[in-house]
Amino acid sequence: MPRQKPDPKMESLRQQGCLHPHPEKVTDEVFASSEFFDPRDLLQVKYEMLRRVRVDGEPVSHSAARFGLSRPSFYQAQNAFKEGGLPALLPKKPGPRRAHKLSEEVVQALQEALAEQPEPSPQELVRLVEERFGLSVHRRSIERALARQEKKRRR
C-alpha cells in the first residue's frame, strides 16, 4: 500500500494547534460544497459557527452540532471573539509542563533544610527558596516537588 504524501496544510494546522479534532463531524453545507472552506481548519470552523449564529440567526445548539463542536465550545469561542477578535480564537500557547522553578538544585537545598530541621513550616521553606535562589514559589509547589522526590526515592 503506497504511503500518502504529507499534507503541508494539515501539518501546519497541527503545529499551530488549529487542527480540528473531528473534521468529519463538520456537516455544514458550505464546508462540503466549497474548496475554500476546510473542515480541518478549526479557526475557520469556529469563525463560521459564530457567524451563523450572529448573522444568520441560527440557534446555538444547531450551529455547534453542524460544526462538530459542543455548545460550551461555542460560548468559549464567542467570549474569546468578543474580547479579542479573530486572533483570540487561536489556541493559547501551552504553559510549562513541569516544575520549572524548582530545579534539582532547589529541591536538594529544600531536602537539606528538612534534614537539619525536621518540621519547618511551609513559609520557612518558601522564604528559604526566595532568599537563597531569588525565586517566588508557592508552598504547594514546594510540597509537590518534595513529594515527587520522596516517591522517586522509595522506588
CORCOR-V688485 format. One record per backbone hydrogen bond with DSSP energy under -0.5 kcal/mol. NH is the residue of the N-H (numbers start at 1). CO is the residue of the C=O. If there is no record, write none. Layout:
BEGIN
NH,CO ; NH,CO
END
This chain:
BEGIN
8,6 ; 11,7 ; 12,8 ; 13,9 ; 14,10 ; 15,11 ; 16,12 ; 17,13 ; 17,14 ; 18,13 ; 19,13 ; 20,18 ; 20,40 ; 23,20 ; 25,22 ; 26,23 ; 27,25 ; 27,66 ; 28,66 ; 31,28 ; 32,28 ; 33,29 ; 34,30 ; 39,37 ; 41,38 ; 42,18 ; 42,40 ; 45,41 ; 46,42 ; 47,43 ; 48,44 ; 49,45 ; 50,46 ; 51,47 ; 52,48 ; 53,49 ; 54,50 ; 55,51 ; 56,51 ; 57,53 ; 58,52 ; 63,59 ; 64,60 ; 65,61 ; 66,62 ; 67,63 ; 67,64 ; 68,25 ; 68,65 ; 69,64 ; 74,70 ; 75,71 ; 76,72 ; 77,73 ; 78,74 ; 79,75 ; 80,76 ; 81,77 ; 82,78 ; 83,79 ; 84,80 ; 85,81 ; 88,84 ; 88,85 ; 89,86 ; 90,87 ; 100,98 ; 103,101 ; 107,103 ; 108,104 ; 109,105 ; 110,106 ; 111,107 ; 112,108 ; 113,109 ; 114,110 ; 115,111 ; 116,112 ; 117,113 ; 120,117 ; 125,121 ; 126,122 ; 127,123 ; 128,124 ; 129,125 ; 130,126 ; 131,127 ; 132,128 ; 133,129 ; 134,129 ; 134,130 ; 135,129 ; 137,135 ; 141,138 ; 142,138 ; 143,139 ; 144,140 ; 145,141 ; 146,142 ; 147,143 ; 148,144 ; 149,145 ; 150,146 ; 151,147 ; 152,148 ; 153,149 ; 154,150 ; 155,151 ; 155,152
END
